[in-house]
Amino acid sequence: MIRGISSTPPPIAALLIAHPILFTILGILKSVAIVAVLVYLQIRSPGLWSAVGLKRLERFGKSLATRKGLCVVLVGLALLTIRAAVIPVSGIPLPQRHDEFSYLLAGDTFAHERLTNPPHPMWIHFETFHVIWHPTYMSMYPPGQGLVLAFGEILGNPWIGQLLTAAVMCAAICWMLQGWLPLRWPLLGGVLTIPRLGLLSYWINGYWCASLPALGGALILGALPRIKRRPSWRNAVIMGIGLFILANTRPYEGLLLSVGVALALLIWMLGRRAPPLRVSIKRFVLSLVLTLTPLAAWTGYYYYRVTGSPFRMTYEVNREMYGTGRYFIWQSAWPQKTYHHAKMQAQYERELRQWRENRTLGGFIHKTGQTLYDFWRVYLNPPLLFAFIALPWALRDRKMRVPWMILIIFVLGVQAETWFLPHYIAPATALLFLIVMQCMRHARMFRWRGRPVGLAFVRAVTVVYIGTVVLRVGLAVTHVHPEKEFQHGDMERAAVVQELNALPGEHVVLVSYSPDFDLDREWVYNLADIDGSKIVWARDMGPKQNQELLNYYPRRQFWTVHAGSSPPILQPYTP
């Protein structure tokens, strides 16, 4: 706490903190007011746009937009440059949630040139979430995210892989939009992906690697219109790479998007405007099959090495071992499991309650509302949301029939899932920005009493959206106001790691938890080579069972720590 400032917030601030919906509504109203003022000023003073230099910037953007390849490269470089400028303030993000540590396990495994790890004889002491222990020791997630983090680890830090992937994602969305929209709009759309997803989202400031499935979705959606205009092996290869990425990151949601794209291609191939079927097969289908065959073979080989079968995913192994609630609301619950640790039992019992609740009508409605809120919060923060004022016109746009069909299939499929986090729909990110940009195109045509209200509206939305992020990043860089989105990670666990790394020798940390410790956080996670790690994290299972670890690691120093105490205190372990 800063000296001289009370830690008790004023009444209005306390009300907003206690009621986040009120805070959200206030933010929307504030954005509405700013956009309205900017529109009014442009209408009343037509020369204002030129006076502040934005007209010149607009002309430069239109000229740049004609150079498609350069636009794609510049969008990616812009993200890298801006996010790198914040690193001296924010540092490298730290992992915090279950999923992040599991992805890091996969990344560390691949970085050491292995597809998986042998099971550990003391695995019960290291048991944790989203990890399989038999027949091998590995993350339960598909390998895509781990490959990204492995690339970053080879370069010096796993997060570097996440940063590079986010830059490629933004560039790929710009490339995708070039296949659907007139020249001036793809560059704007690519720029608009940078603020939220590239800078201020947990996508980039963590280890979820959600940018990777978004990249895969952008590749297949960008290849679709190009193939319909001129079938070629190049676009078939790009689509095949996109399908491979989706299959190895978000398999179910990727399948939903792929089904919509496949249906659109099938309708086109059988239509009157398509080239002869033999030409499509020769120039597109054959190239797609030749691209996917070795990639699919690699995926099958990966699962064969990890689970023992090319058709058995690591998801299945983990859920059969631990899960009771199911991923889809139509499925039956798993049989009741016996757990070795109370924290794991509490987590999976919570999942079972959520699964049962979401199968009811009331629970389904509540989950849908929460899904819409989370979706808006991550993807469409004001004022970008205001572009949907032109949604009725975009719905009637003939060129948007295929994207709307793909979106409907995707949304209906996602509704069948039990749980939802915003990055689950990452494969459809490019599709979302296509719809937003089409809405902005139609909104630009609005006129009132002969005045270009629509043009003023699009300009205002763009300036406020980008300007808000520029201001927040600038304040963070100058230390005027720390940006909370950059301050990600479990600082308490990191402090324990830092303390032990400063000590000589090798260590084992026995972790216990307070009853109110966040179920979504976990401290017991290890890297691929557990025995070769300087710090080994294990669960405190009591003197009798802890003795097994003491016998297994006779040369290590043992410590205890109570996660949930503030601050956590590291103490030597005494049996």
C-alpha positions in Angstrom: 0.0 0.0 0.0 1.3 3.5 -0.9 1.8 5.6 2.2 -0.9 8.2 2.7 -3.5 6.4 0.6 -6.3 4.5 2.3 -6.7 0.9 1.3 -10.4 1.2 1.6 -11.9 2.2 -1.7 -14.5 5.0 -1.9 -18.2 4.0 -1.9 -18.7 4.2 -5.7 -15.5 2.3 -6.3 -16.4 -0.3 -3.8 -19.8 -0.7 -5.5 -18.2 -1.3 -8.9 -15.7 -3.8 -7.5 -18.6 -5.7 -5.8 -20.7 -5.6 -8.9 -18.6 -6.3 -12.1 -21.7 -6.0 -14.3 -22.1 -2.4 -13.2 -18.5 -1.8 -14.0 -19.0 -3.3 -17.4 -22.0 -1.2 -18.1 -20.2 1.9 -17.1 -17.3 1.0 -19.5 -19.8 0.6 -22.3 -21.5 3.9 -21.6 -18.2 5.6 -21.5 -17.2 4.2 -24.9 -20.5 5.2 -26.3 -20.1 8.7 -25.1 -16.6 9.1 -26.5 -17.6 7.6 -29.9 -20.7 9.9 -30.1 -18.6 13.0 -29.3 -16.0 12.1 -32.0 -18.8 11.5 -34.6 -20.4 14.8 -33.7 -17.2 16.7 -34.0 -16.4 15.2 -37.4 -19.9 16.1 -38.7 -19.8 19.6 -37.3 -16.2 20.2 -38.4 -15.4 18.2 -41.5 -11.8 19.5 -41.5 -11.1 18.1 -38.1 -9.8 14.8 -39.3 -7.2 16.5 -41.5 -6.3 19.0 -38.9 -5.1 16.4 -36.4 -3.2 14.5 -39.1 -5.4 11.5 -39.3 -6.5 12.1 -42.8 -2.8 11.8 -43.9 -2.5 8.6 -41.9 -5.6 7.3 -43.6 -4.3 8.0 -47.1 -1.0 6.3 -46.2 -3.0 3.2 -45.0 -4.9 3.0 -48.2 -1.7 3.2 -50.2 0.0 0.6 -48.1 -3.0 -1.7 -48.3 -2.3 -2.3 -52.0 0.9 -4.1 -51.1 -0.6 -7.2 -49.6 2.5 -9.1 -48.6 4.0 -6.1 -46.9 0.8 -5.5 -45.0 0.9 -9.1 -43.6 4.5 -8.7 -42.5 4.0 -5.3 -40.9 1.1 -6.5 -38.8 3.2 -9.3 -37.3 6.2 -7.0 -36.8 4.0 -4.4 -35.1 2.9 -6.9 -32.5 6.4 -8.1 -31.8 7.7 -4.5 -31.5 5.0 -3.2 -29.2 4.9 -6.2 -26.9 8.7 -6.3 -26.6 8.6 -2.7 -25.5 6.6 -3.7 -22.5 8.9 -6.5 -21.3 11.2 -4.1 -19.2 8.0 -3.2 -17.2 6.1 -6.5 -17.1 8.9 -9.0 -17.3 8.2 -12.4 -18.8 4.7 -13.8 -17.7 4.7 -16.6 -15.2 2.4 -19.7 -15.3 -0.4 -19.9 -12.8 -3.2 -22.2 -13.9 -3.4 -26.0 -14.3 -3.4 -25.9 -18.1 -0.3 -23.7 -18.4 1.9 -26.0 -16.4 0.7 -29.0 -18.5 1.5 -27.2 -21.7 5.0 -26.4 -20.3 5.5 -30.0 -19.5 4.9 -30.9 -23.1 7.2 -28.1 -24.3 10.0 -29.2 -22.0 9.6 -32.7 -23.3 9.8 -31.7 -26.9 12.7 -29.3 -26.2 14.7 -32.3 -24.9 14.0 -34.1 -28.2 11.6 -36.6 -26.8 7.9 -37.3 -27.6 7.1 -38.4 -24.1 8.7 -39.5 -20.8 8.9 -42.8 -19.0 6.5 -43.2 -16.0 8.1 -42.3 -12.6 8.2 -44.9 -9.8 7.1 -42.2 -7.3 4.4 -40.8 -9.5 1.7 -40.8 -6.7 3.7 -38.1 -4.9 3.9 -35.9 -8.0 0.3 -36.5 -9.1 -1.3 -33.4 -10.6 -3.9 -32.1 -13.0 -4.0 -32.5 -16.8 -1.1 -35.0 -16.8 -1.0 -38.7 -17.6 1.4 -41.0 -15.8 0.7 -44.3 -17.6 1.7 -45.7 -20.0 4.0 -42.7 -20.2 4.4 -39.4 -18.3 3.2 -36.5 -20.5 0.7 -33.6 -20.8 -2.9 -34.7 -21.6 -3.2 -32.0 -24.2 -2.6 -32.4 -28.0 1.0 -31.7 -29.0 0.6 -28.3 -30.8 0.9 -26.0 -27.9 3.8 -27.9 -26.5 5.7 -27.6 -29.8 5.3 -23.8 -29.7 6.6 -23.7 -26.2 9.5 -26.0 -27.0 10.6 -23.7 -29.8 10.6 -20.8 -27.4 12.5 -22.9 -24.8 15.2 -23.6 -27.4 15.4 -19.9 -28.0 15.8 -19.1 -24.3 12.3 -19.0 -22.8 9.1 -20.9 -23.6 7.1 -17.6 -23.7 9.2 -16.5 -26.8 7.3 -19.2 -28.8 4.0 -17.9 -27.6 5.0 -14.3 -28.6 6.1 -15.4 -32.1 3.0 -17.4 -32.6 0.8 -14.4 -31.6 2.6 -12.3 -34.2 2.1 -14.9 -36.9 -1.6 -15.2 -35.9 -2.2 -11.5 -36.4 -0.4 -11.6 -39.7 -2.4 -14.6 -40.8 -5.7 -13.0 -40.0 -4.7 -10.0 -42.1 -3.9 -12.5 -45.0 -7.2 -14.2 -44.5 -9.1 -11.0 -44.7 -7.4 -10.2 -48.0 -9.1 -13.2 -49.5 -12.6 -11.9 -48.5 -12.5 -8.1 -48.5 -11.5 -5.1 -50.7 -8.0 -4.0 -50.2 -8.4 -1.2 -47.6 -10.1 -3.3 -45.0 -7.8 -6.3 -44.4 -5.0 -4.0 -43.2 -7.4 -2.4 -40.7 -8.7 -5.8 -39.6 -5.2 -7.0 -39.0 -4.3 -3.9 -37.0 -7.4 -4.4 -34.9 -6.4 -7.9 -33.9 -3.3 -6.6 -32.2 -4.7 -4.6 -29.2 -6.8 -7.2 -27.4 -5.5 -10.6 -28.6 -1.9 -9.5 -29.2 -1.3 -7.3 -26.2 -3.8 -7.2 -23.4 -5.2 -10.8 -23.4 -4.3 -13.8 -21.4 -3.6 -15.4 -24.8 -0.3 -13.6 -25.0 0.4 -13.0 -21.3 0.4 -16.6 -20.3 1.1 -20.1 -21.7 -2.3 -21.1 -23.1 -1.0 -20.8 -26.7 -4.5 -19.9 -27.9 -2.9 -18.0 -30.8 -2.0 -21.3 -32.4 -5.5 -22.7 -33.1 -6.5 -19.1 -34.1 -3.6 -19.3 -36.6 -4.9 -22.6 -37.9 -8.4 -21.3 -38.4 -7.1 -18.2 -40.2 -5.2 -20.4 -42.7 -8.1 -22.6 -43.7 -10.5 -19.6 -43.9 -8.0 -17.7 -45.9 -7.4 -20.5 -48.3 -11.1 -21.1 -48.9 -11.9 -18.1 -51.1 -8.6 -18.3 -52.9 -9.3 -22.0 -53.8 -12.7 -21.1 -55.1 -11.3 -18.3 -57.3 -8.4 -20.4 -58.6 -7.7 -23.9 -57.3 -3.9 -24.4 -56.8 -1.6 -26.7 -54.9 -0.2 -23.8 -52.9 -3.5 -22.9 -51.2 -4.3 -26.6 -50.8 -1.0 -27.0 -48.8 -1.9 -23.9 -46.7 -5.3 -25.4 -45.9 -3.7 -28.7 -45.0 -1.3 -27.0 -42.6 -4.2 -25.2 -41.0 -6.2 -28.4 -40.6 -3.1 -30.1 -39.0 -2.7 -27.2 -36.5 -6.4 -27.4 -35.5 -6.2 -31.2 -35.1 -3.3 -30.9 -32.8 -4.5 -27.9 -30.7 -8.3 -27.7 -30.3 -9.5 -31.0 -32.0 -13.2 -30.7 -31.4 -13.6 -27.0 -32.1 -11.2 -27.3 -35.1 -13.4 -30.1 -36.4 -16.5 -27.9 -36.2 -14.8 -25.2 -38.2 -13.4 -27.7 -40.7 -16.8 -29.3 -41.3 -18.2 -25.9 -42.3 -15.3 -25.2 -44.6 -15.5 -28.7 -46.1 -19.3 -28.2 -46.7 -18.7 -24.9 -48.4 -16.1 -26.5 -50.7 -18.3 -29.4 -51.5 -21.2 -27.1 -52.5 -18.8 -25.1 -54.6 -17.3 -28.1 -56.4 -20.7 -29.4 -57.3 -22.0 -26.0 -58.4 -22.2 -24.5 -61.8 -19.4 -21.9 -61.3 -16.8 -24.5 -60.3 -14.3 -25.9 -62.8 -14.7 -29.5 -64.0 -14.5 -31.9 -61.1 -11.4 -33.6 -62.5 -9.7 -30.2 -62.5 -10.6 -29.5 -58.9 -9.4 -33.0 -57.9 -6.1 -32.6 -59.7 -5.3 -29.0 -58.6 -6.7 -29.0 -55.1 -8.0 -32.3 -53.6 -4.9 -34.3 -54.5 -2.5 -31.7 -53.1 -4.6 -31.5 -49.9 -4.5 -35.3 -49.5 -0.7 -35.4 -50.1 -0.2 -32.6 -47.5 -2.4 -34.2 -44.9 -1.1 -37.8 -45.2 2.4 -37.3 -43.7 1.0 -34.8 -41.1 -1.7 -37.2 -40.0 0.8 -40.0 -39.9 3.0 -37.9 -37.5 0.0 -37.3 -35.3 -0.8 -41.0 -35.2 2.8 -41.8 -34.4 2.9 -39.3 -31.6 -0.2 -40.8 -29.9 1.2 -44.3 -30.5 4.4 -43.4 -28.5 2.5 -41.6 -25.7 -0.6 -43.7 -25.2 0.2 -47.0 -27.0 -2.3 -46.5 -29.8 -2.4 -44.0 -32.8 -6.2 -43.7 -32.2 -6.1 -43.1 -28.5 -5.7 -39.5 -27.4 -4.0 -38.4 -24.2 -7.3 -36.7 -23.3 -9.0 -40.1 -23.1 -6.3 -41.6 -20.8 -6.4 -38.7 -18.4 -10.2 -38.5 -18.2 -10.6 -42.3 -17.7 -8.1 -42.1 -14.9 -9.5 -39.0 -13.1 -12.6 -37.5 -14.7 -16.2 -38.0 -13.5 -18.0 -35.1 -15.4 -17.8 -35.3 -19.2 -16.9 -32.9 -21.9 -20.3 -33.0 -23.6 -23.7 -32.6 -22.0 -25.2 -35.6 -23.8 -22.7 -38.1 -22.4 -23.1 -40.2 -19.3 -20.9 -39.5 -16.2 -17.7 -41.5 -15.7 -17.8 -44.0 -12.8 -16.8 -42.6 -9.4 -13.0 -42.5 -8.9 -10.8 -43.0 -5.9 -8.2 -40.2 -5.5 -4.9 -40.1 -3.6 -5.1 -36.4 -2.7 -7.9 -34.2 -1.3 -7.2 -31.3 -3.6 -7.6 -33.4 -6.7 -10.8 -34.9 -5.3 -12.2 -31.5 -4.7 -11.4 -30.4 -8.3 -13.0 -33.3 -10.0 -16.0 -33.3 -7.7 -16.5 -29.6 -8.7 -16.4 -30.7 -12.4 -19.0 -33.3 -11.8 -21.3 -30.7 -10.1 -20.8 -28.3 -13.1 -21.5 -31.1 -15.6 -24.8 -32.0 -13.8 -25.9 -28.4 -13.5 -25.2 -27.6 -17.2 -27.4 -30.6 -18.3 -30.4 -28.8 -16.7 -32.3 -26.1 -18.6 -31.5 -23.5 -16.0 -27.8 -24.4 -15.9 -27.7 -24.5 -19.7 -29.2 -21.0 -19.9 -26.8 -19.7 -17.2 -23.8 -21.2 -19.0 -24.8 -19.7 -22.3 -25.1 -16.3 -20.7 -21.7 -16.6 -19.1 -20.3 -17.8 -22.4 -21.6 -14.7 -24.2 -20.2 -12.5 -21.5 -16.7 -14.1 -21.6 -16.7 -14.0 -25.4 -17.6 -10.3 -25.4 -15.0 -9.5 -22.7 -12.1 -11.1 -24.6 -12.9 -10.6 -28.3 -15.2 -7.6 -28.6 -14.5 -5.0 -25.9 -16.0 -1.6 -26.6 -16.0 0.1 -28.9 -15.3 -2.7 -31.4 -18.7 -4.2 -30.3 -20.4 -1.1 -31.8 -19.6 -2.3 -35.3 -22.5 -4.7 -35.0 -24.9 -1.8 -35.4 -24.7 -2.8 -39.1 -25.3 -6.5 -38.5 -28.7 -6.5 -40.3 -27.0 -5.4 -43.5 -24.2 -7.9 -43.1 -26.7 -10.7 -42.6 -28.2 -9.8 -46.0 -24.9 -9.6 -47.8 -24.7 -12.4 -50.4 -20.9 -12.6 -50.1 -21.3 -13.5 -46.4 -23.6 -16.6 -46.8 -20.7 -19.0 -46.5 -19.1 -17.4 -43.4 -22.6 -17.3 -41.7 -23.1 -21.0 -42.5 -19.7 -21.9 -41.1 -20.4 -19.8 -38.0 -23.8 -21.4 -37.3 -22.3 -24.9 -37.5 -19.5 -23.8 -35.1 -21.8 -22.1 -32.6 -24.2 -25.0 -32.4 -21.4 -27.5 -31.9 -19.8 -25.4 -29.1 -23.0 -25.3 -27.2 -22.8 -29.0 -26.6 -19.6 -28.6 -24.5 -19.9 -28.7 -20.7 -17.2 -26.1 -20.0 -16.2 -22.9 -21.7 -13.2 -20.6 -21.7 -12.8 -17.9 -24.3 -9.8 -19.6 -26.0 -12.0 -22.7 -26.7 -13.4 -20.8 -29.7 -10.0 -19.6 -30.9 -10.2 -21.5 -34.2 -13.1 -19.1 -35.2 -11.2 -15.9 -34.3 -10.5 -15.1 -38.0 -14.1 -15.7 -38.8 -15.2 -13.3 -36.1 -13.0 -10.5 -37.4 -14.3 -11.1 -40.9 -17.8 -10.5 -39.7 -16.7 -7.4 -37.7 -15.0 -5.9 -40.8 -18.0 -6.6 -43.0 -20.2 -4.9 -40.4 -17.8 -1.9 -40.5 -17.9 -1.8 -44.3 -21.7 -1.6 -44.2 -21.7 0.9 -41.4 -19.4 3.2 -43.4 -22.2 3.7 -46.0 -24.6 5.1 -43.5 -25.7 8.7 -44.3 -27.9 11.1 -42.4 -29.3 14.2 -44.1 -26.6 13.7 -46.7 -23.8 13.7 -44.2 -21.3 10.8 -44.0 -22.2 9.6 -40.5 -21.1 6.1 -41.2 -17.6 7.1 -42.2 -17.3 9.3 -39.1 -18.6 6.3 -37.0 -16.0 3.8 -38.4 -13.2 6.4 -37.8 -14.3 7.0 -34.3 -14.6 3.4 -33.4 -11.1 2.7 -34.8 -9.5 5.6 -33.1 -11.0 4.9 -29.7 -10.2 1.2 -29.9 -6.6 1.6 -30.9 -6.1 4.8 -28.9 -7.2 3.2 -25.6 -4.7 0.4 -25.9 -1.9 2.8 -27.0 -2.6 4.9 -23.9 -2.6 1.9 -21.6 0.6 0.5 -23.1 2.3 3.9 -22.9 1.4 4.4 -19.3 2.7 0.9 -18.4 6.0 1.6 -20.3 6.5 4.9 -18.5 5.6 3.3 -15.1 2.8 5.8 -14.6 0.2 3.1 -14.3 1.0 -0.6 -14.1 -1.1 -2.6 -16.6 -2.7 -5.5 -14.8 -3.0 -7.7 -17.9 0.8 -7.8 -18.1 1.2 -8.9 -14.5 0.3 -12.5 -15.0 1.4 -15.5 -13.0 1.8 -17.2 -9.6 4.2 -14.8 -8.0 4.2 -16.7 -4.7 5.3 -20.0 -6.2 7.9 -18.1 -8.3 9.3 -16.6 -5.0 9.8 -20.1 -3.6 11.6 -21.2 -6.8 13.8 -18.1 -6.7 14.7 -18.8 -3.1 15.6 -22.4 -3.7 17.6 -21.7 -6.9 19.8 -19.4 -4.8 20.7 -22.3 -2.5 23.3 -25.0 -3.3 22.3 -28.6 -3.9 19.0 -30.2 -5.0 15.7 -29.9 -3.3 12.3 -31.5 -2.8 9.3 -29.3 -1.8 6.4 -30.9 0.0 3.3 -28.9 -0.6 0.2 -28.6 1.6 -2.8 -26.4 0.9 -5.2 -24.2 2.9 -8.8 -25.2 2.6 -9.7 -22.1 0.6 -6.8 -22.3 -1.8 -8.0 -21.7 -5.4 -8.8 -25.0 -7.1 -7.7 -23.6 -10.4 -4.2 -23.0 -9.1 -1.7 -25.8 -8.4 1.9 -25.8 -7.1 2.8 -29.4 -7.7 4.1 -29.5 -11.2 7.4 -30.8 -12.5 9.3 -30.7 -15.8 10.0 -33.7 -18.1 13.1 -35.0 -16.3 11.9 -35.0 -12.7 15.0 -36.7 -11.2 17.3 -34.3 -13.1 15.5 -31.2 -11.9 17.1 -29.0 -9.2 13.7 -28.6 -7.5 11.1 -31.4 -7.3 7.6 -30.6 -6.3 5.6 -33.2 -4.4 2.5 -33.4 -2.3 2.8 -33.6 1.5 1.2 -37.1 2.1 2.1 -37.4 5.8 5.2 -38.8 7.6 4.7 -42.4 6.6 4.3 -41.9 2.9 6.7 -39.0 2.7 9.4 -41.4 3.9 9.2 -43.1 0.5 10.4 -40.0 -1.1 13.1 -39.5 1.5 14.4 -43.0 0.8 14.2 -42.3 -3.0 16.0 -39.0 -2.8 18.6 -39.5 0.0 20.9 -36.7 -1.2 18.2 -34.0 -1.6 17.2 -31.3 1.0 13.5 -31.6 1.9 11.3 -28.6 2.5 7.7 -27.9 3.4 5.5 -25.0 2.2 1.9 -24.2 2.9 0.3 -22.8 -0.3 -2.3 -20.3 0.7 -0.5 -18.7 3.5 0.6 -15.1 2.9 3.4 -15.0 2.4 4.2 -18.8 2.0 7.1 -19.7 4.3 9.6 -22.3 3.2 10.8 -24.5 6.1 13.1 -27.5 6.4 11.2 -30.8 6.6 11.4 -32.7 9.8 9.8 -36.2 9.6 
